[in-house]
Amino acid sequence: MPAPPITAVILCGGSGTRLWPLSRKSFPKQFVPLIGGKSLLQLTLDRVSGLGQRVMVVAAESHRFMVADNMQGLSCPAQTILEPTGRNTAAAMALAALLAEQQGQADGLMLFCPADHHIPDAAAFGDTVKQGVAAAEGGAIVTFGISPSFPSTAYGYIQQGPKRPDGALAVQSFIEKPQADRAQALLLQGDVLWNAGIFLCRASVLLQALEAHAPDILSACRAALPASAIAAAEHAPQSTQDQHWLRPLAEPFNACRSESIDYAVLEHHANIAVVPYFGAWSDVGSWNAVAELSPADSDGNRLEGQAVSLGASNTFVHAPHRPVVALGTKDLLIIDTPDAVLVAHRDSAEMVKEVVARLEKQDIAQAIIHRKVARPWGWYDSIDLGERFQVKRIGVKPGASLSLQKHHHRAEHWIVVKGTAEVTRGTEVFLLSENQSTYIPIGELHRLHNPGKMELEMIEVQSGSYLGEDDIVRFEDLYSRMS
């Protein structure tokens, strides 16, 4: 008998602060191309797209264009729910289940997966999910636990109970992230699994569990996702950029409390089952975890990019942009990016998020944003900045356009270095080829478009009394960002 179709729900929230400075709030780790040139979100989509009939992604409104880029080429139908603010996994899962209910699929199975885990063996993962289908169809909320390989203090644990008639295991208890001695004792027990935050259940079962244990969260999400919003999203014109985006109403959703599904439901619900996963798994939750993804040399060093070591041991160096030398170092993590560098002892990897909080409190921009910023039309990289001037490298995707706009306080000089640019300047429309340039005066209406089939790259020199990104008045925009 064929396995029932499963809706895979990718939970794409999280700020990724533990992988700073590579991952930042404006570009979290799930979007960073960490493994084989692919992001963790892309790898997750690849892994789950073969399991079911469709995919849902629950993500932040501010990350919508990065989600869309990662979902290009997906072979099954997909829809993205855009949260106006992050409210943790209970609310995110409630939105997805409510959407399934309103679309007539309340009894369908839903597989909830974090977007930022690395599971290299997709076939083994798929087989494990299938082992939980009978329990989920029977009304259980099935969680998938990872067979622990060391006494980690970074994960919660699941204590297994006896085997159930449906083939899964009962859950005896959930255990909070333990201290080191407690983690060692748990590992020696032999009956515990790491809590991976991956769940399988019917949409109706999750909604009933929320009604029983977290009715306020469910009520807020119902108010934020009325049937009229579903209908509007499903009948959006095919020419709009929002055709696969569904936006909950901000006011009721923002009033929802922030709680994980573990605290809100699982620790109180009676019918919970667990299926162990014995394959390779990483939540890529620290620089130590990232380091483990690279092979070590004879001295235990793991070197990426242009990294060089001499007399070093057990040192990880991430150096994609320039030579970085680890000389006589031991047990260090060295992460180099164009605008920030992290040097940490490996024992302090879990403290990186505290560093980010301190930088943010000091209003240091690098705590939140990268020098290179993703945009729906491409990207820009701020390569130099001084009094009354700024220099950017700009990349525009084939066929993409920036908004028709003007600036009150700055002029711009554009120099094409690769590809062809179609420039609108006032009433003029003209083409620029490589090594050609133009000037956009203060207050002039303008637009940049890439009419070609290769990426357009250009240098922009801004000059004026104010150079902030909020000095943009948009008149036309393909991405619904009108002023």
Summary of the structure (lengths in Angstrom):
residues: 483
radius of gyration: 24.5
end to end distance: 54.8
largest distance: 75.5
contacts: 1586
relative contact order: 0.11
helix: 27%
strand: 35%
